[in-house]
Amino acid sequence: MATQKHLIITGTSNISWKDATLKAINEVSKTIDYISEIKILEQRANIVNNRISEYFVDIDLSFMVDTNRK
């Protein structure tokens, strides 16, 4: 039976929510193996001078537990 762990992370970008998501996955994949899926929990943004200045996305990241790891 496969076991999954979940980690909630926040990605940021000054371009878009998609870019924030991709940056977060790219950064997390540097230290976590076997990423299997993500779920977008929340999107929000900062507004400066009536424009979005920064995008934020909260992600529930799932990854498989390596049961053979010692």
PDB file with SEQRES, HELIX, SHEET and CRYST1 records, atoms N, CA, C and O in Angstrom:
SEQRES   1 A   70  MET ALA THR GLN LYS HIS LEU ILE ILE THR GLY THR SER          
SEQRES   2 A   70  ASN ILE SER TRP LYS ASP ALA THR LEU LYS ALA ILE ASN          
SEQRES   3 A   70  GLU VAL SER LYS THR ILE ASP TYR ILE SER GLU ILE LYS          
SEQRES   4 A   70  ILE LEU GLU GLN ARG ALA ASN ILE VAL ASN ASN ARG ILE          
SEQRES   5 A   70  SER GLU TYR PHE VAL ASP ILE ASP LEU SER PHE MET VAL          
SEQRES   6 A   70  ASP THR ASN ARG LYS                                          
HELIX    1 AA1 TRP A   17  VAL A   28  1                                  12    
SHEET    1 AA1 3 GLN A   4  SER A  13  0                                        
SHEET    2 AA1 3 ARG A  51  MET A  64 -1                                        
SHEET    3 AA1 3 ILE A  35  VAL A  48 -1                                        
CRYST1    1.000    1.000    1.000  90.00  90.00  90.00 P 1           1          
ATOM      1  N   MET A   1       0.842  -1.183   0.000  1.00  0.00           N  
ATOM      2  CA  MET A   1       0.000   0.000   0.000  1.00  0.00           C  
ATOM      3  C   MET A   1       0.888   1.248   0.000  1.00  0.00           C  
ATOM      4  O   MET A   1       1.826   1.344   0.791  1.00  0.00           O  
ATOM      5  N   ALA A   2       0.598   2.178  -0.868  1.00  0.00           N  
ATOM      6  CA  ALA A   2       1.359   3.417  -0.958  1.00  0.00           C  
ATOM      7  C   ALA A   2       0.852   4.408   0.091  1.00  0.00           C  
ATOM      8  O   ALA A   2      -0.345   4.490   0.368  1.00  0.00           O  
ATOM      9  N   THR A   3       1.774   5.140   0.649  1.00  0.00           N  
ATOM     10  CA  THR A   3       1.438   6.163   1.633  1.00  0.00           C  
ATOM     11  C   THR A   3       1.813   7.526   1.070  1.00  0.00           C  
ATOM     12  O   THR A   3       2.901   7.714   0.525  1.00  0.00           O  
ATOM     13  N   GLN A   4       0.901   8.460   1.212  1.00  0.00           N  
ATOM     14  CA  GLN A   4       1.165   9.823   0.765  1.00  0.00           C  
ATOM     15  C   GLN A   4       1.245  10.753   1.968  1.00  0.00           C  
ATOM     16  O   GLN A   4       0.557  10.567   2.972  1.00  0.00           O  
ATOM     17  N   LYS A   5       2.097  11.750   1.837  1.00  0.00           N  
ATOM     18  CA  LYS A   5       2.148  12.831   2.816  1.00  0.00           C  
ATOM     19  C   LYS A   5       1.666  14.092   2.126  1.00  0.00           C  
ATOM     20  O   LYS A   5       1.720  14.214   0.903  1.00  0.00           O  
ATOM     21  N   HIS A   6       1.193  15.029   2.938  1.00  0.00           N  
ATOM     22  CA  HIS A   6       0.720  16.309   2.413  1.00  0.00           C  
ATOM     23  C   HIS A   6       1.496  17.435   3.085  1.00  0.00           C  
ATOM     24  O   HIS A   6       1.812  17.381   4.273  1.00  0.00           O  
ATOM     25  N   LEU A   7       1.785  18.440   2.298  1.00  0.00           N  
ATOM     26  CA  LEU A   7       2.509  19.607   2.777  1.00  0.00           C  
ATOM     27  C   LEU A   7       1.817  20.830   2.200  1.00  0.00           C  
ATOM     28  O   LEU A   7       1.582  20.898   0.993  1.00  0.00           O  
ATOM     29  N   ILE A   8       1.490  21.787   3.042  1.00  0.00           N  
ATOM     30  CA  ILE A   8       0.864  23.021   2.558  1.00  0.00           C  
ATOM     31  C   ILE A   8       1.955  24.075   2.415  1.00  0.00           C  
ATOM     32  O   ILE A   8       2.668  24.390   3.368  1.00  0.00           O  
ATOM     33  N   ILE A   9       2.067  24.612   1.204  1.00  0.00           N  
ATOM     34  CA  ILE A   9       3.083  25.618   0.912  1.00  0.00           C  
ATOM     35  C   ILE A   9       2.428  26.832   0.262  1.00  0.00           C  
ATOM     36  O   ILE A   9       1.314  26.749  -0.255  1.00  0.00           O  
ATOM     37  N   THR A  10       3.131  27.955   0.293  1.00  0.00           N  
ATOM     38  CA  THR A  10       2.670  29.183  -0.353  1.00  0.00           C  
ATOM     39  C   THR A  10       3.683  29.595  -1.404  1.00  0.00           C  
ATOM     40  O   THR A  10       4.873  29.731  -1.118  1.00  0.00           O  
ATOM     41  N   GLY A  11       3.199  29.793  -2.621  1.00  0.00           N  
ATOM     42  CA  GLY A  11       4.032  30.285  -3.706  1.00  0.00           C  
ATOM     43  C   GLY A  11       3.730  31.757  -3.960  1.00  0.00           C  
ATOM     44  O   GLY A  11       2.611  32.215  -3.729  1.00  0.00           O  
ATOM     45  N   THR A  12       4.719  32.490  -4.432  1.00  0.00           N  
ATOM     46  CA  THR A  12       4.536  33.913  -4.719  1.00  0.00           C  
ATOM     47  C   THR A  12       5.100  34.244  -6.100  1.00  0.00           C  
ATOM     48  O   THR A  12       6.013  33.584  -6.597  1.00  0.00           O  
ATOM     49  N   SER A  13       4.533  35.279  -6.698  1.00  0.00           N  
ATOM     50  CA  SER A  13       5.004  35.751  -7.999  1.00  0.00           C  
ATOM     51  C   SER A  13       4.506  37.174  -8.206  1.00  0.00           C  
ATOM     52  O   SER A  13       3.496  37.578  -7.631  1.00  0.00           O  
ATOM     53  N   ASN A  14       5.216  37.923  -9.025  1.00  0.00           N  
ATOM     54  CA  ASN A  14       4.712  39.232  -9.418  1.00  0.00           C  
ATOM     55  C   ASN A  14       4.157  39.188 -10.839  1.00  0.00           C  
ATOM     56  O   ASN A  14       3.883  40.228 -11.439  1.00  0.00           O  
ATOM     57  N   ILE A  15       3.989  37.960 -11.380  1.00  0.00           N  
ATOM     58  CA  ILE A  15       3.480  37.788 -12.745  1.00  0.00           C  
ATOM     59  C   ILE A  15       2.040  37.260 -12.748  1.00  0.00           C  
ATOM     60  O   ILE A  15       1.154  37.872 -13.344  1.00  0.00           O  
ATOM     61  N   SER A  16       1.808  36.103 -12.068  1.00  0.00           N  
ATOM     62  CA  SER A  16       0.479  35.486 -12.099  1.00  0.00           C  
ATOM     63  C   SER A  16       0.364  34.406 -11.029  1.00  0.00           C  
ATOM     64  O   SER A  16       1.355  34.012 -10.414  1.00  0.00           O  
ATOM     65  N   TRP A  17      -0.885  33.928 -10.816  1.00  0.00           N  
ATOM     66  CA  TRP A  17      -1.081  32.812  -9.890  1.00  0.00           C  
ATOM     67  C   TRP A  17      -0.459  31.544 -10.468  1.00  0.00           C  
ATOM     68  O   TRP A  17       0.108  30.740  -9.729  1.00  0.00           O  
ATOM     69  N   LYS A  18      -0.560  31.363 -11.776  1.00  0.00           N  
ATOM     70  CA  LYS A  18       0.059  30.192 -12.412  1.00  0.00           C  
ATOM     71  C   LYS A  18       1.564  30.202 -12.195  1.00  0.00           C  
ATOM     72  O   LYS A  18       2.150  29.171 -11.865  1.00  0.00           O  
ATOM     73  N   ASP A  19       2.188  31.345 -12.375  1.00  0.00           N  
ATOM     74  CA  ASP A  19       3.628  31.463 -12.174  1.00  0.00           C  
ATOM     75  C   ASP A  19       3.984  31.179 -10.709  1.00  0.00           C  
ATOM     76  O   ASP A  19       4.993  30.529 -10.436  1.00  0.00           O  
ATOM     77  N   ALA A  20       3.181  31.653  -9.783  1.00  0.00           N  
ATOM     78  CA  ALA A  20       3.417  31.388  -8.362  1.00  0.00           C  
ATOM     79  C   ALA A  20       3.344  29.894  -8.082  1.00  0.00           C  
ATOM     80  O   ALA A  20       4.144  29.364  -7.311  1.00  0.00           O  
ATOM     81  N   THR A  21       2.388  29.216  -8.707  1.00  0.00           N  
ATOM     82  CA  THR A  21       2.246  27.769  -8.538  1.00  0.00           C  
ATOM     83  C   THR A  21       3.451  27.028  -9.097  1.00  0.00           C  
ATOM     84  O   THR A  21       4.003  26.150  -8.434  1.00  0.00           O  
ATOM     85  N   LEU A  22       3.858  27.372 -10.297  1.00  0.00           N  
ATOM     86  CA  LEU A  22       5.000  26.707 -10.927  1.00  0.00           C  
ATOM     87  C   LEU A  22       6.293  26.940 -10.154  1.00  0.00           C  
ATOM     88  O   LEU A  22       7.100  26.022 -10.001  1.00  0.00           O  
ATOM     89  N   LYS A  23       6.493  28.153  -9.671  1.00  0.00           N  
ATOM     90  CA  LYS A  23       7.689  28.460  -8.883  1.00  0.00           C  
ATOM     91  C   LYS A  23       7.710  27.650  -7.593  1.00  0.00           C  
ATOM     92  O   LYS A  23       8.757  27.141  -7.192  1.00  0.00           O  
ATOM     93  N   ALA A  24       6.559  27.530  -6.945  1.00  0.00           N  
ATOM     94  CA  ALA A  24       6.483  26.776  -5.693  1.00  0.00           C  
ATOM     95  C   ALA A  24       6.807  25.301  -5.930  1.00  0.00           C  
ATOM     96  O   ALA A  24       7.578  24.707  -5.177  1.00  0.00           O  
ATOM     97  N   ILE A  25       6.223  24.712  -6.970  1.00  0.00           N  
ATOM     98  CA  ILE A  25       6.491  23.306  -7.277  1.00  0.00           C  
ATOM     99  C   ILE A  25       7.960  23.100  -7.619  1.00  0.00           C  
ATOM    100  O   ILE A  25       8.576  22.137  -7.165  1.00  0.00           O  
ATOM    101  N   ASN A  26       8.517  23.993  -8.411  1.00  0.00           N  
ATOM    102  CA  ASN A  26       9.928  23.896  -8.786  1.00  0.00           C  
ATOM    103  C   ASN A  26      10.832  23.963  -7.558  1.00  0.00           C  
ATOM    104  O   ASN A  26      11.790  23.197  -7.453  1.00  0.00           O  
ATOM    105  N   GLU A  27      10.537  24.860  -6.642  1.00  0.00           N  
ATOM    106  CA  GLU A  27      11.370  25.017  -5.445  1.00  0.00           C  
ATOM    107  C   GLU A  27      11.247  23.797  -4.524  1.00  0.00           C  
ATOM    108  O   GLU A  27      12.250  23.298  -4.014  1.00  0.00           O  
ATOM    109  N   VAL A  28      10.028  23.326  -4.317  1.00  0.00           N  
ATOM    110  CA  VAL A  28       9.816  22.173  -3.432  1.00  0.00           C  
ATOM    111  C   VAL A  28      10.448  20.911  -4.014  1.00  0.00           C  
ATOM    112  O   VAL A  28      10.973  20.082  -3.271  1.00  0.00           O  
ATOM    113  N   SER A  29      10.401  20.760  -5.331  1.00  0.00           N  
ATOM    114  CA  SER A  29      10.945  19.553  -5.955  1.00  0.00           C  
ATOM    115  C   SER A  29      12.463  19.435  -5.800  1.00  0.00           C  
ATOM    116  O   SER A  29      13.032  18.383  -6.091  1.00  0.00           O  
ATOM    117  N   LYS A  30      13.115  20.492  -5.351  1.00  0.00           N  
ATOM    118  CA  LYS A  30      14.558  20.434  -5.095  1.00  0.00           C  
ATOM    119  C   LYS A  30      14.873  19.595  -3.859  1.00  0.00           C  
ATOM    120  O   LYS A  30      15.973  19.055  -3.743  1.00  0.00           O  
ATOM    121  N   THR A  31      13.921  19.481  -2.940  1.00  0.00           N  
ATOM    122  CA  THR A  31      14.179  18.750  -1.690  1.00  0.00           C  
ATOM    123  C   THR A  31      13.184  17.625  -1.412  1.00  0.00           C  
ATOM    124  O   THR A  31      13.407  16.829  -0.500  1.00  0.00           O  
ATOM    125  N   ILE A  32      12.105  17.539  -2.166  1.00  0.00           N  
ATOM    126  CA  ILE A  32      11.105  16.491  -1.953  1.00  0.00           C  
ATOM    127  C   ILE A  32      10.945  15.687  -3.236  1.00  0.00           C  
ATOM    128  O   ILE A  32      10.716  16.243  -4.310  1.00  0.00           O  
ATOM    129  N   ASP A  33      11.071  14.357  -3.104  1.00  0.00           N  
ATOM    130  CA  ASP A  33      10.912  13.453  -4.237  1.00  0.00           C  
ATOM    131  C   ASP A  33       9.484  12.921  -4.303  1.00  0.00           C  
ATOM    132  O   ASP A  33       8.721  13.030  -3.343  1.00  0.00           O  
ATOM    133  N   TYR A  34       9.143  12.352  -5.432  1.00  0.00           N  
ATOM    134  CA  TYR A  34       7.887  11.630  -5.642  1.00  0.00           C  
ATOM    135  C   TYR A  34       6.641  12.508  -5.482  1.00  0.00           C  
ATOM    136  O   TYR A  34       5.625  12.042  -4.966  1.00  0.00           O  
ATOM    137  N   ILE A  35       6.707  13.767  -5.915  1.00  0.00           N  
ATOM    138  CA  ILE A  35       5.524  14.631  -5.886  1.00  0.00           C  
ATOM    139  C   ILE A  35       4.488  14.025  -6.835  1.00  0.00           C  
ATOM    140  O   ILE A  35       4.790  13.723  -7.990  1.00  0.00           O  
ATOM    141  N   SER A  36       3.262  13.853  -6.330  1.00  0.00           N  
ATOM    142  CA  SER A  36       2.252  13.161  -7.120  1.00  0.00           C  
ATOM    143  C   SER A  36       1.094  14.055  -7.557  1.00  0.00           C  
ATOM    144  O   SER A  36       0.522  13.836  -8.624  1.00  0.00           O  
ATOM    145  N   GLU A  37       0.741  15.046  -6.762  1.00  0.00           N  
ATOM    146  CA  GLU A  37      -0.361  15.928  -7.149  1.00  0.00           C  
ATOM    147  C   GLU A  37      -0.365  17.173  -6.281  1.00  0.00           C  
ATOM    148  O   GLU A  37       0.278  17.234  -5.233  1.00  0.00           O  
ATOM    149  N   ILE A  38      -1.116  18.168  -6.754  1.00  0.00           N  
ATOM    150  CA  ILE A  38      -1.319  19.380  -5.964  1.00  0.00           C  
ATOM    151  C   ILE A  38      -2.797  19.731  -5.967  1.00  0.00           C  
ATOM    152  O   ILE A  38      -3.547  19.345  -6.863  1.00  0.00           O  
ATOM    153  N   LYS A  39      -3.190  20.462  -4.957  1.00  0.00           N  
ATOM    154  CA  LYS A  39      -4.547  20.999  -4.874  1.00  0.00           C  
ATOM    155  C   LYS A  39      -4.404  22.467  -4.503  1.00  0.00           C  
ATOM    156  O   LYS A  39      -3.768  22.803  -3.504  1.00  0.00           O  
ATOM    157  N   ILE A  40      -4.991  23.332  -5.305  1.00  0.00           N  
ATOM    158  CA  ILE A  40      -4.959  24.760  -5.017  1.00  0.00           C  
ATOM    159  C   ILE A  40      -5.982  25.030  -3.911  1.00  0.00           C  
ATOM    160  O   ILE A  40      -7.176  24.787  -4.083  1.00  0.00           O  
ATOM    161  N   LEU A  41      -5.502  25.530  -2.788  1.00  0.00           N  
ATOM    162  CA  LEU A  41      -6.378  25.809  -1.655  1.00  0.00           C  
ATOM    163  C   LEU A  41      -6.913  27.231  -1.679  1.00  0.00           C  
ATOM    164  O   LEU A  41      -8.081  27.473  -1.375  1.00  0.00           O  
ATOM    165  N   GLU A  42      -6.036  28.182  -2.048  1.00  0.00           N  
ATOM    166  CA  GLU A  42      -6.441  29.592  -2.019  1.00  0.00           C  
ATOM    167  C   GLU A  42      -5.542  30.410  -2.925  1.00  0.00           C  
ATOM    168  O   GLU A  42      -4.352  30.124  -3.063  1.00  0.00           O  
ATOM    169  N   GLN A  43      -6.119  31.425  -3.537  1.00  0.00           N  
ATOM    170  CA  GLN A  43      -5.369  32.406  -4.313  1.00  0.00           C  
ATOM    171  C   GLN A  43      -5.710  33.780  -3.768  1.00  0.00           C  
ATOM    172  O   GLN A  43      -6.867  34.081  -3.476  1.00  0.00           O  
ATOM    173  N   ARG A  44      -4.676  34.614  -3.635  1.00  0.00           N  
ATOM    174  CA  ARG A  44      -4.902  35.981  -3.167  1.00  0.00           C  
ATOM    175  C   ARG A  44      -3.813  36.869  -3.760  1.00  0.00           C  
ATOM    176  O   ARG A  44      -2.856  36.380  -4.360  1.00  0.00           O  
ATOM    177  N   ALA A  45      -3.972  38.172  -3.586  1.00  0.00           N  
ATOM    178  CA  ALA A  45      -3.008  39.100  -4.178  1.00  0.00           C  
ATOM    179  C   ALA A  45      -2.936  40.382  -3.365  1.00  0.00           C  
ATOM    180  O   ALA A  45      -3.879  40.749  -2.664  1.00  0.00           O  
ATOM    181  N   ASN A  46      -1.801  41.052  -3.472  1.00  0.00           N  
ATOM    182  CA  ASN A  46      -1.630  42.395  -2.929  1.00  0.00           C  
ATOM    183  C   ASN A  46      -1.948  43.395  -4.034  1.00  0.00           C  
ATOM    184  O   ASN A  46      -1.629  43.176  -5.203  1.00  0.00           O  
ATOM    185  N   ILE A  47      -2.577  44.486  -3.644  1.00  0.00           N  
ATOM    186  CA  ILE A  47      -2.928  45.545  -4.592  1.00  0.00           C  
ATOM    187  C   ILE A  47      -2.162  46.810  -4.224  1.00  0.00           C  
ATOM    188  O   ILE A  47      -2.159  47.232  -3.067  1.00  0.00           O  
ATOM    189  N   VAL A  48      -1.514  47.410  -5.217  1.00  0.00           N  
ATOM    190  CA  VAL A  48      -0.826  48.687  -5.047  1.00  0.00           C  
ATOM    191  C   VAL A  48      -1.219  49.570  -6.227  1.00  0.00           C  
ATOM    192  O   VAL A  48      -1.092  49.166  -7.383  1.00  0.00           O  
ATOM    193  N   ASN A  49      -1.697  50.773  -5.930  1.00  0.00           N  
ATOM    194  CA  ASN A  49      -2.125  51.714  -6.976  1.00  0.00           C  
ATOM    195  C   ASN A  49      -3.136  51.078  -7.934  1.00  0.00           C  
ATOM    196  O   ASN A  49      -3.027  51.220  -9.152  1.00  0.00           O  
ATOM    197  N   ASN A  50      -4.116  50.381  -7.367  1.00  0.00           N  
ATOM    198  CA  ASN A  50      -5.195  49.751  -8.134  1.00  0.00           C  
ATOM    199  C   ASN A  50      -4.729  48.667  -9.103  1.00  0.00           C  
ATOM    200  O   ASN A  50      -5.427  48.356 -10.068  1.00  0.00           O  
ATOM    201  N   ARG A  51      -3.557  48.093  -8.853  1.00  0.00           N  
ATOM    202  CA  ARG A  51      -3.034  47.005  -9.687  1.00  0.00           C  
ATOM    203  C   ARG A  51      -2.503  45.895  -8.786  1.00  0.00           C  
ATOM    204  O   ARG A  51      -2.053  46.143  -7.667  1.00  0.00           O  
ATOM    205  N   ILE A  52      -2.562  44.681  -9.288  1.00  0.00           N  
ATOM    206  CA  ILE A  52      -1.987  43.561  -8.529  1.00  0.00           C  
ATOM    207  C   ILE A  52      -0.472  43.688  -8.551  1.00  0.00           C  
ATOM    208  O   ILE A  52       0.141  43.761  -9.616  1.00  0.00           O  
ATOM    209  N   SER A  53       0.116  43.714  -7.379  1.00  0.00           N  
ATOM    210  CA  SER A  53       1.569  43.833  -7.280  1.00  0.00           C  
ATOM    211  C   SER A  53       2.237  42.494  -6.958  1.00  0.00           C  
ATOM    212  O   SER A  53       3.406  42.292  -7.284  1.00  0.00           O  
ATOM    213  N   GLU A  54       1.500  41.583  -6.321  1.00  0.00           N  
ATOM    214  CA  GLU A  54       2.076  40.283  -5.977  1.00  0.00           C  
ATOM    215  C   GLU A  54       0.953  39.261  -5.850  1.00  0.00           C  
ATOM    216  O   GLU A  54      -0.087  39.532  -5.250  1.00  0.00           O  
ATOM    217  N   TYR A  55       1.181  38.086  -6.423  1.00  0.00           N  
ATOM    218  CA  TYR A  55       0.225  36.984  -6.396  1.00  0.00           C  
ATOM    219  C   TYR A  55       0.684  35.943  -5.380  1.00  0.00           C  
ATOM    220  O   TYR A  55       1.879  35.673  -5.257  1.00  0.00           O  
ATOM    221  N   PHE A  56      -0.264  35.363  -4.659  1.00  0.00           N  
ATOM    222  CA  PHE A  56       0.017  34.310  -3.688  1.00  0.00           C  
ATOM    223  C   PHE A  56      -0.901  33.129  -3.966  1.00  0.00           C  
ATOM    224  O   PHE A  56      -2.073  33.313  -4.296  1.00  0.00           O  
ATOM    225  N   VAL A  57      -0.377  31.931  -3.834  1.00  0.00           N  
ATOM    226  CA  VAL A  57      -1.193  30.723  -3.978  1.00  0.00           C  
ATOM    227  C   VAL A  57      -0.800  29.738  -2.875  1.00  0.00           C  
ATOM    228  O   VAL A  57       0.379  29.437  -2.689  1.00  0.00           O  
ATOM    229  N   ASP A  58      -1.798  29.245  -2.151  1.00  0.00           N  
ATOM    230  CA  ASP A  58      -1.584  28.205  -1.145  1.00  0.00           C  
ATOM    231  C   ASP A  58      -1.893  26.868  -1.791  1.00  0.00           C  
ATOM    232  O   ASP A  58      -2.950  26.686  -2.395  1.00  0.00           O  
ATOM    233  N   ILE A  59      -0.959  25.932  -1.659  1.00  0.00           N  
ATOM    234  CA  ILE A  59      -1.040  24.645  -2.338  1.00  0.00           C  
ATOM    235  C   ILE A  59      -0.947  23.514  -1.312  1.00  0.00           C  
ATOM    236  O   ILE A  59      -0.107  23.543  -0.413  1.00  0.00           O  
ATOM    237  N   ASP A  60      -1.820  22.522  -1.462  1.00  0.00           N  
ATOM    238  CA  ASP A  60      -1.694  21.264  -0.728  1.00  0.00           C  
ATOM    239  C   ASP A  60      -0.939  20.325  -1.656  1.00  0.00           C  
ATOM    240  O   ASP A  60      -1.489  19.852  -2.651  1.00  0.00           O  
ATOM    241  N   LEU A  61       0.307  20.059  -1.335  1.00  0.00           N  
ATOM    242  CA  LEU A  61       1.184  19.252  -2.170  1.00  0.00           C  
ATOM    243  C   LEU A  61       1.220  17.829  -1.621  1.00  0.00           C  
ATOM    244  O   LEU A  61       1.466  17.633  -0.431  1.00  0.00           O  
ATOM    245  N   SER A  62       0.979  16.837  -2.472  1.00  0.00           N  
ATOM    246  CA  SER A  62       1.021  15.434  -2.062  1.00  0.00           C  
ATOM    247  C   SER A  62       2.265  14.781  -2.641  1.00  0.00           C  
ATOM    248  O   SER A  62       2.644  15.039  -3.784  1.00  0.00           O  
ATOM    249  N   PHE A  63       2.896  13.932  -1.837  1.00  0.00           N  
ATOM    250  CA  PHE A  63       4.032  13.177  -2.344  1.00  0.00           C  
ATOM    251  C   PHE A  63       4.055  11.799  -1.699  1.00  0.00           C  
ATOM    252  O   PHE A  63       3.587  11.608  -0.576  1.00  0.00           O  
ATOM    253  N   MET A  64       4.605  10.855  -2.429  1.00  0.00           N  
ATOM    254  CA  MET A  64       4.656   9.471  -1.979  1.00  0.00           C  
ATOM    255  C   MET A  64       5.777   9.294  -0.968  1.00  0.00           C  
ATOM    256  O   MET A  64       6.850   9.881  -1.107  1.00  0.00           O  
ATOM    257  N   VAL A  65       5.521   8.488   0.040  1.00  0.00           N  
ATOM    258  CA  VAL A  65       6.526   8.164   1.044  1.00  0.00           C  
ATOM    259  C   VAL A  65       7.332   6.982   0.516  1.00  0.00           C  
ATOM    260  O   VAL A  65       6.766   5.972   0.100  1.00  0.00           O  
ATOM    261  N   ASP A  66       8.655   7.114   0.535  1.00  0.00           N  
ATOM    262  CA  ASP A  66       9.544   6.046   0.097  1.00  0.00           C  
ATOM    263  C   ASP A  66       9.737   5.089   1.270  1.00  0.00           C  
ATOM    264  O   ASP A  66      10.544   5.346   2.164  1.00  0.00           O  
ATOM    265  N   THR A  67       9.002   3.997   1.260  1.00  0.00           N  
ATOM    266  CA  THR A  67       9.063   3.037   2.376  1.00  0.00           C  
ATOM    267  C   THR A  67      10.357   2.220   2.375  1.00  0.00           C  
ATOM    268  O   THR A  67      10.660   1.557   3.367  1.00  0.00           O  
ATOM    269  N   ASN A  68      11.122   2.256   1.285  1.00  0.00           N  
ATOM    270  CA  ASN A  68      12.388   1.524   1.208  1.00  0.00           C  
ATOM    271  C   ASN A  68      13.580   2.371   1.658  1.00  0.00           C  
ATOM    272  O   ASN A  68      14.705   1.878   1.737  1.00  0.00           O  
ATOM    273  N   ARG A  69      13.328   3.627   1.947  1.00  0.00           N  
ATOM    274  CA  ARG A  69      14.405   4.540   2.332  1.00  0.00           C  
ATOM    275  C   ARG A  69      14.873   4.242   3.759  1.00  0.00           C  
ATOM    276  O   ARG A  69      14.069   3.944   4.643  1.00  0.00           O  
ATOM    277  N   LYS A  70      16.157   4.328   3.956  1.00  0.00           N  
ATOM    278  CA  LYS A  70      16.712   4.053   5.291  1.00  0.00           C  
ATOM    279  C   LYS A  70      17.305   5.294   5.883  1.00  0.00           C  
ATOM    280  O   LYS A  70      17.819   5.259   7.001  1.00  0.00           O  
TER     281      LYS A  70                                                      
END                                                                             
